[in-house]
Amino acid sequence: MNAAARHPLRVGIAGYGIVGKRRRECCDRHPDLQVVAVCDRYFDGPGTMPDGVRHWRTYEELLAEDLDALVVCMTNDIAAEVVVAAMERGLHVLCEKPPGRNMADIGRVVAAERLHPEVRLMYGFNHRYHESVQDALRIVRSGELGRIVNMRGVYGKSKLITFNQPDWRAKREIAGGGVLLDQGIHMVDLMRLFGGEFDEVQSVVSNGHWGYDVEDNAYALMRSRATGVVAMINSSATQWRHQFHLDITLQRGGIVLRGILSGSKSYGAETMTVVVADPDRDNGDPRETLTTYVNDPSWDTEVAVWAGAVATGAPIEGGSATDALRTMHLVHQIYWADRTWRERYAIPDPGPLP
């Protein structure tokens, strides 16, 4: 059966933890999607939940269901495997970030996608769909403030393992990386979204505080040869006051994004400050306009974009497998650029942008 022709689409969720449950809520609110089965290793075995949704212990059992689409919320070590298995069954897939532990993982996914062009694969870079980010993107693309000169970003939390999450995020063999791959990847993705591709990278990566074998801080300085845009980023697990801050400087002003609405509500209010430079008043105190956002539609919007692409056959515009590949490539450029880090953990050279 052509999955796009069935209404609503029958959806399975692989990984039914905090994020899997949140994805289910989004699917339940969408008229074209119906969650019919889930899997998670914490289930004792097969069964049915009170609302009629079946549950399984393994993704193989879940994929034996009559599904049209799959939402993947698995650990990094198995995410790519599940995505590929789903695409080989002709299922459309929405997968959480990161797409895997390393470039080899996402490489296998991209190769499988080429063999199954009929499926729609999207990755969950939901920060792209926050209202503040969308409004900032419209301003940048309008050209009213000129082109981007530079960007500075900080995305930090107080621990590698927060909010009672499982400790696999601090285990290299499962996670592949630490705070940069787990959380900072959102900032890296946004810098690509606004500034394009970066091909010169310098970095310092460290795990000197928490002592896990994954990083608790990554600092990077990046430049695009094509556009001249320079970007600095600090992804941190020693940011005692949780912080999200992206400062975009343009030729005739700037945009400052602060705070991000999240389930923890620990990053403060989500705001966008638009700065308009005045060439006649160069006193470092330009006119500013502040917008505060009170809703986070990003999760629902992202699911709607995915469902819309499935329904129409249109390509994924934001959060595609190509986006995931290029964002992962930049993350691994940051890892590799620190000689001490790459030698300690045998980080392979990511090579040129695929």
C-alpha positions in Angstrom: 0.0 0.0 0.0 1.1 3.6 -0.7 1.6 4.9 2.8 0.8 8.5 1.7 -2.6 7.3 0.5 -3.8 6.0 3.9 -5.5 8.4 6.3 -4.6 8.7 9.0 -1.1 7.3 8.7 -0.4 4.4 11.1 2.6 5.5 13.2 4.9 3.5 15.5 7.3 5.0 18.0 10.6 3.3 18.7 11.8 4.4 22.1 9.0 5.4 24.5 10.8 7.5 27.1 10.5 11.2 27.8 11.0 12.3 24.2 9.0 9.4 22.7 6.0 10.3 24.9 6.3 13.9 23.8 6.5 12.9 20.2 3.4 10.8 20.7 1.5 13.8 22.1 2.4 15.8 18.9 1.2 12.9 16.7 -2.0 12.6 18.7 -2.8 16.2 18.0 -2.2 15.9 14.2 -5.3 14.8 12.2 -3.2 12.8 9.7 -1.3 10.7 12.2 -2.4 7.8 14.5 0.0 6.1 16.9 -0.8 2.4 16.9 2.2 0.8 18.5 5.4 1.7 20.5 8.4 -0.2 21.7 10.8 0.3 24.6 13.2 -2.0 26.5 11.5 -1.1 29.8 8.3 -3.0 28.8 8.3 -6.5 30.2 7.0 -7.9 27.0 4.2 -7.4 24.4 0.9 -6.0 25.5 -1.7 -3.3 25.0 -2.0 0.0 26.8 -5.3 1.2 28.2 -5.8 3.4 25.1 -5.4 0.5 22.7 -1.9 1.2 21.6 0.2 -1.9 21.5 3.6 -2.1 23.1 6.7 -4.2 22.4 10.1 -4.6 23.8 12.2 -4.5 20.6 12.1 -2.4 17.5 12.1 -5.6 15.4 8.8 -6.6 16.9 7.5 -3.0 16.4 8.4 -3.1 12.7 6.4 -6.3 12.2 3.3 -4.1 12.8 1.3 -2.7 9.9 2.8 0.7 9.9 3.2 3.6 7.5 5.7 5.7 9.5 8.1 5.5 12.4 9.3 8.0 15.0 12.7 7.0 16.3 13.7 8.1 19.8 16.5 5.6 20.4 20.0 5.9 21.9 22.7 7.1 19.5 24.3 3.7 19.1 21.2 2.2 17.6 19.3 5.1 16.0 20.9 4.8 12.5 20.2 1.0 12.5 16.5 1.5 13.3 16.2 4.3 10.7 17.7 2.1 8.0 15.6 -0.9 8.9 12.4 1.3 8.7 13.3 2.8 5.4 14.0 -0.7 4.0 10.4 -1.5 4.9 9.2 1.5 3.0 8.3 3.5 6.1 8.6 7.3 6.5 10.8 8.3 9.4 11.2 11.1 11.9 14.3 10.6 14.0 15.6 12.5 17.0 19.0 14.2 16.8 21.8 13.3 16.8 21.5 10.9 13.8 24.1 8.6 15.3 27.4 8.5 17.1 29.6 9.5 14.2 29.9 10.1 10.5 29.8 6.4 9.7 26.4 6.1 11.2 24.8 9.0 9.3 26.7 7.9 6.2 24.8 4.5 6.3 21.5 6.4 6.6 22.2 8.7 3.7 23.2 5.7 1.5 20.0 3.9 2.4 17.9 7.0 1.7 19.3 7.1 -1.8 18.0 3.6 -2.3 14.5 4.5 -1.1 13.7 7.9 -2.6 10.0 7.4 -2.0 10.3 7.6 1.8 10.4 11.0 3.7 13.2 11.1 6.3 13.4 14.0 8.7 15.6 14.7 11.8 14.4 16.4 14.9 16.3 19.6 15.0 13.2 21.3 16.5 15.1 24.5 17.5 14.7 25.5 13.9 11.0 25.7 14.4 11.0 27.9 17.5 9.1 31.2 16.8 12.1 33.3 17.8 14.3 31.5 15.3 11.8 31.6 12.5 11.3 35.4 13.0 15.1 35.9 13.1 15.4 33.9 9.9 12.9 36.0 8.1 14.8 39.2 9.0 18.1 37.8 7.9 16.7 36.5 4.6 14.9 39.8 3.9 18.3 41.6 3.7 17.0 44.6 5.5 20.0 44.6 7.9 22.5 43.5 5.3 24.5 40.3 5.3 25.8 38.4 8.4 29.2 39.4 9.6 29.6 37.1 12.6 27.8 35.0 15.1 28.4 34.1 18.8 26.6 31.3 20.5 26.5 29.7 24.0 24.4 26.7 24.8 25.0 25.3 28.2 23.6 23.3 31.1 24.9 22.3 34.5 25.5 18.6 34.0 25.9 16.0 31.3 23.1 14.1 32.8 20.2 16.3 33.8 16.5 16.1 34.6 16.7 12.4 35.7 17.7 11.2 32.2 19.5 7.9 31.7 23.2 7.9 32.1 24.0 6.6 28.6 24.7 10.2 27.5 28.0 10.0 29.5 29.1 6.8 27.9 31.2 7.1 24.7 30.4 3.7 23.4 26.7 4.5 23.4 26.5 8.3 22.9 29.6 8.9 20.7 30.1 12.3 22.2 29.2 14.5 25.1 27.5 17.9 25.5 28.4 19.1 22.0 26.9 16.1 20.2 23.9 15.9 22.6 22.9 19.6 23.1 25.4 21.8 21.3 24.5 20.2 18.0 21.3 22.4 18.0 23.5 25.5 18.1 25.8 24.1 15.4 22.7 23.4 13.2 21.3 26.9 13.8 24.7 28.5 12.8 24.5 26.5 9.6 20.9 27.6 9.1 21.8 31.3 9.4 25.4 31.4 8.1 25.8 28.5 5.6 28.6 26.0 5.6 31.8 26.5 7.6 35.1 25.0 6.3 37.7 26.4 8.7 37.5 25.2 12.3 39.7 25.7 15.3 38.7 24.2 18.7 39.4 23.3 22.3 37.5 20.3 23.6 37.8 19.1 27.2 36.4 16.8 29.9 38.3 18.3 32.8 35.4 18.8 35.2 33.0 15.9 35.2 35.7 13.4 34.1 33.6 11.2 31.8 35.2 10.0 28.6 33.0 12.4 26.6 33.4 16.2 26.5 31.9 18.6 29.1 33.0 21.7 27.2 33.7 22.4 23.5 34.9 25.8 22.2 35.0 26.5 18.5 36.0 29.3 16.1 34.7 28.7 12.6 34.9 30.6 9.3 33.2 30.2 5.9 35.6 30.8 3.0 32.6 31.4 0.7 30.8 34.1 2.7 33.5 35.3 5.2 31.1 34.7 8.1 32.9 33.9 11.4 31.2 32.0 14.2 32.2 31.2 17.8 30.4 28.6 19.9 30.7 27.3 23.5 28.8 24.1 24.2 29.0 23.5 28.0 28.0 21.1 30.7 29.4 23.5 33.4 27.0 26.3 32.8 25.5 26.4 36.3 22.8 28.9 35.1 21.4 27.2 32.0 21.9 29.4 29.0 20.9 29.7 25.4 22.3 32.8 23.6 22.8 33.4 19.9 24.1 36.8 18.8 24.0 37.5 15.1 25.8 40.6 13.9 24.8 42.0 10.5 26.1 44.9 8.5 23.4 47.3 9.6 22.3 45.9 13.0 21.9 42.6 14.7 19.7 40.0 16.2 20.1 38.5 19.7 18.2 35.3 20.6 18.2 34.6 24.4 16.5 31.8 26.3 14.7 28.9 24.8 11.3 27.6 25.9 11.8 24.0 27.0 10.2 21.3 29.1 12.6 22.1 32.0 11.9 25.9 31.8 15.4 26.4 33.0 16.7 28.5 30.1 14.7 31.6 30.9 12.3 33.6 28.8 12.6 33.2 25.0 13.3 36.6 23.5 14.5 38.2 20.3 16.2 41.6 20.3 16.5 43.3 17.0 19.2 46.0 16.9 19.2 48.7 14.2 22.4 50.5 13.8 22.3 54.3 13.2 25.2 55.5 11.0 24.7 59.0 12.3 25.0 58.0 16.0 28.0 55.7 16.5 27.8 55.6 20.3 27.4 51.9 20.9 23.8 52.3 22.1 21.5 51.8 19.1 17.8 51.4 18.9 16.5 48.0 20.0 13.2 46.2 19.8 12.5 43.3 22.2 10.0 40.5 21.5 9.1 37.9 24.1 7.7 34.5 23.2 5.3 32.6 25.5 4.6 29.5 23.4 6.7 26.7 22.0 5.1 25.3 18.9 8.3 23.8 17.6 7.5 20.2 18.3 4.1 20.3 16.7 5.3 22.4 13.8 8.1 19.9 13.1 5.7 16.9 13.1 3.4 18.9 10.8 6.2 19.6 8.4 7.1 15.9 8.3 3.5 14.8 7.9 3.0 17.4 5.1 6.0 16.1 3.2 4.6 12.6 3.5 1.2 13.6 2.3 2.4 15.7 -0.7 5.6 13.9 -1.6 7.5 17.2 -1.3 11.1 17.1 -0.1 12.0 17.9 3.5 13.0 21.5 3.6 14.5 21.7 7.1 16.0 18.9 9.1 16.6 16.6 6.1 19.1 13.8 6.1 21.5 16.2 4.2 21.1 18.7 7.0 21.9 16.0 9.5 24.9 14.9 7.6 26.3 18.4 7.2 25.6 19.3 10.9 27.3 16.1 12.0 30.2 16.8 9.8 30.7 20.2 11.4 30.4 18.7 14.9 33.1 16.2 14.0 35.3 18.9 12.5 35.2 20.6 15.9 36.2 17.3 17.6 39.0 16.7 15.1 40.4 20.2 15.2 41.6 19.8 18.8 44.8 17.7 18.3 44.9 16.4 21.8 41.3 15.4 21.8 41.5 13.6 18.4 44.6 11.7 19.4 43.2 10.7 22.8 40.0 9.3 21.3 41.2 8.3 17.8 38.8 10.8 16.1 39.0 10.2 12.4 39.5 13.1 10.0 36.0 13.9 8.7 37.5 15.1 5.4 35.8 17.5 3.1 32.1 18.2 3.3 30.2 15.3 1.8 
